């Protein structure tokens, strides 16, 4: 049976913890994907083909909570939760401080930062042309740009030092690469991001897992009961956070700091 970490399940919805390194949905050229793994898991468990619809996606190197619909009659209700912005997505973003980020003081990092910059698809810079993968390139633009789509992300600094920072990131909209591009615009690109962080980070080796969809909060599509589903942090991410912020455990700020300390075994 496929190994799938189920975070929450009832007869209508399922929330699963996607690992980093696998696409959420089938790639254009085919291949393994998380949606397929969850369908196989359910099919093997119940001995028939399940009804399963994925209502949002995570980038390949992003881990964390994904919401599926298991019952066709609730498909629209779940889609409406997304379109009406009733689903709050909270990510943990591990960032590297670029020169512009090093200019930000503790007061800046300790306060809510709202990045409200439209995003648009653009031609990849020359520095990325040597990568043969047909990767999408997104960049910030002005509100007057007709090609720009509105995008808003809320960032809360949790802990930081001279070279790195850990943020809570809440995307209010759902644009492609939104958190990655907005974090770069703040001067804190995600570590080991091949597209939006050109600077090598010698402290991190081959680490792939700079963004984790930590919590999903939403009213249940049938009962309306508030739910908050938490996806445990992957072990490599925990180890990187512990290594980068050793001795700063008591400095963790922001919502759910006690929850985070427990997950990082800092209690």
ZAMARGU-4260 file (C-alpha; in steps of 0.2 Angstrom, whole numbers, plus 5000, padded with zeros to 4 digits):
<rodrens>
0) 5000/5000/5000 | 5006/5017/4996 | 5013/5027/5011 | 5003/5042/5013 | 5002/5053/5029
5) 4984/5057/5032 | 4982/5072/5043 | 4963/5072/5043 | 4949/5061/5035 | 4930/5059/5036
10) 4917/5054/5022 | 4918/5071/5013 | 4936/5077/5014 | 4954/5071/5016 | 4969/5082/5021
15) 4986/5073/5017 | 5004/5078/5021 | 5013/5080/5004 | 5032/5077/5005 | 5044/5089/4996
20) 5051/5083/4979 | 5035/5076/4971 | 5023/5086/4960 | 5005/5088/4967 | 4997/5084/4951
25) 5002/5074/4935 | 5016/5083/4926 | 5014/5087/4907 | 5025/5072/4902 | 5018/5061/4915
30) 5026/5053/4930 | 5023/5050/4949 | 5013/5063/4958 | 5005/5065/4975 | 4987/5065/4969
35) 4990/5048/4961 | 4998/5041/4977 | 4983/5047/4988 | 4971/5039/4975 | 4981/5023/4975
40) 4981/5023/4994 | 4962/5025/4995 | 4959/5012/4981 | 4970/4999/4990 | 4961/5002/5006
45) 4944/5001/5000 | 4946/4989/4985 | 4938/5000/4972 | 4942/5016/4963 | 4939/5031/4974
50) 4931/5048/4970 | 4945/5061/4974 | 4947/5079/4968 | 4962/5090/4973 | 4957/5108/4976
55) 4974/5116/4977 | 4992/5113/4973 | 5009/5115/4981 | 5025/5117/4971 | 5036/5101/4969
60) 5048/5106/4982 | 5035/5112/4994 | 5029/5100/5008 | 5013/5100/5018 | 4994/5100/5019
65) 4984/5097/5004 | 4965/5096/5004 | 4955/5083/4994 | 4936/5081/4991 | 4930/5063/4993
70) 4912/5066/4989 | 4906/5073/4972 | 4891/5082/4980 | 4903/5093/4990 | 4914/5098/4976
75) 4906/5115/4974 | 4905/5118/4992 | 4924/5116/4994 | 4928/5126/4978 | 4917/5140/4985
80) 4928/5140/5001 | 4943/5143/4991 | 4935/5156/4980 | 4927/5165/4995 | 4944/5165/5004
85) 4937/5156/5018 | 4952/5144/5019 | 4967/5151/5028 | 4984/5144/5022 | 4999/5146/5034
90) 5016/5142/5028 | 5033/5141/5036 | 5046/5149/5025 | 5065/5147/5028 | 5074/5162/5020
95) 5091/5168/5016 | 5094/5187/5020 | 5100/5196/5005 | 5109/5213/5005 | 5092/5222/5005
100) 5086/5210/5019 | 5101/5214/5030 | 5095/5232/5030 | 5079/5227/5039 | 5080/5229/5058
105) 5072/5219/5072 | 5057/5230/5072 | 5053/5227/5054 | 5055/5208/5056 | 5045/5207/5072
110) 5029/5216/5064 | 5017/5210/5051 | 5023/5214/5034 | 5010/5214/5020 | 5017/5212/5003
115) 5004/5218/4991 | 5012/5218/4974 | 5004/5211/4958 | 5013/5197/4949 | 5015/5193/4931
120) 5023/5180/4920 | 5039/5186/4912 | 5054/5180/4902 | 5067/5171/4913 | 5083/5181/4916
125) 5098/5176/4907 | 5106/5168/4923 | 5093/5155/4922 | 5094/5151/4903 | 5106/5137/4906
130) 5092/5127/4915 | 5083/5116/4901 | 5068/5114/4912 | 5053/5124/4905 | 5051/5133/4922
135) 5038/5147/4924 | 5046/5164/4929 | 5035/5176/4939 | 5040/5193/4944 | 5033/5208/4954
140) 5026/5222/4944 | 5016/5239/4947 | 4998/5240/4950 | 4996/5250/4933 | 5003/5235/4923
145) 4989/5227/4914 | 4998/5210/4914 | 4999/5210/4933 | 4987/5200/4943 | 4983/5206/4961
150) 4993/5196/4974 | 4995/5198/4993 | 5005/5189/5006 | 5006/5192/5025 | 5023/5188/5033
155) 5027/5187/5051 | 5045/5185/5057 | 5047/5171/5069 | 5066/5170/5072 | 5081/5177/5063
160) 5099/5181/5063 | 5111/5190/5052 | 5110/5177/5038 | 5093/5169/5039 | 5075/5171/5044
165) 5060/5160/5047 | 5044/5167/5043 | 5025/5163/5044 | 5018/5167/5027 | 4999/5168/5023
170) 4995/5170/5005 | 4978/5179/5004 | 4978/5176/4985 | 4984/5160/4976 | 4995/5165/4962
175) 5009/5154/4955 | 5025/5155/4965 | 5017/5169/4975 | 5026/5167/4992 | 5043/5164/4984
180) 5042/5179/4973 | 5035/5190/4987 | 5048/5184/4999 | 5062/5189/4987 | 5054/5206/4985
185) 5056/5208/5004 | 5074/5204/5003 | 5072/5187/5010 | 5072/5174/4996 | 5069/5156/5001
190) 5084/5146/5003 | 5090/5134/4989 | 5077/5141/4977 | 5084/5138/4960 | 5073/5151/4952
195) 5072/5166/4964 | 5087/5164/4974 | 5103/5164/4964 | 5115/5165/4979 | 5122/5148/4984
200) 5120/5145/5003 | 5135/5135/5009 | 5127/5131/5025 | 5113/5121/5017 | 5121/5108/5006
205) 5108/5099/4995 | 5093/5103/5006 | 5076/5104/4996 | 5062/5109/5007 | 5062/5128/5010
210) 5043/5130/5011 | 5031/5120/5021 | 5012/5121/5021 | 5010/5120/5040 | 4992/5124/5043
215) 4975/5124/5034 | 4961/5132/5043 | 4943/5132/5036 | 4925/5128/5040 | 4920/5110/5037
220) 4910/5110/5020 | 4895/5101/5028 | 4894/5106/5046 | 4903/5123/5046 | 4913/5118/5061
225) 4930/5127/5061 | 4945/5115/5058 | 4963/5118/5059 | 4974/5104/5052 | 4993/5105/5055
230) 5006/5096/5045 | 5021/5090/5055 | 5037/5098/5049 | 5048/5086/5039 | 5063/5080/5049
235) 5076/5089/5037 | 5067/5105/5039 | 5067/5103/5058 | 5086/5100/5057 | 5089/5115/5047
240) 5079/5127/5058 | 5088/5119/5073 | 5105/5121/5066 | 5103/5139/5059 | 5095/5146/5075
245) 5104/5136/5088 | 5102/5145/5105 | 5088/5156/5099 | 5074/5145/5104 | 5066/5157/5117
250) 5066/5171/5104 | 5052/5163/5093 | 5038/5175/5090 | 5021/5176/5082 | 5005/5165/5082
255) 5007/5146/5087 | 5025/5149/5094 | 5022/5136/5107 | 5016/5124/5094 | 5031/5127/5083
260) 5043/5124/5098 | 5035/5108/5102 | 5037/5102/5084 | 5055/5107/5084 | 5057/5098/5100
265) 5063/5115/5108 | 5053/5112/5124
</rodrens>
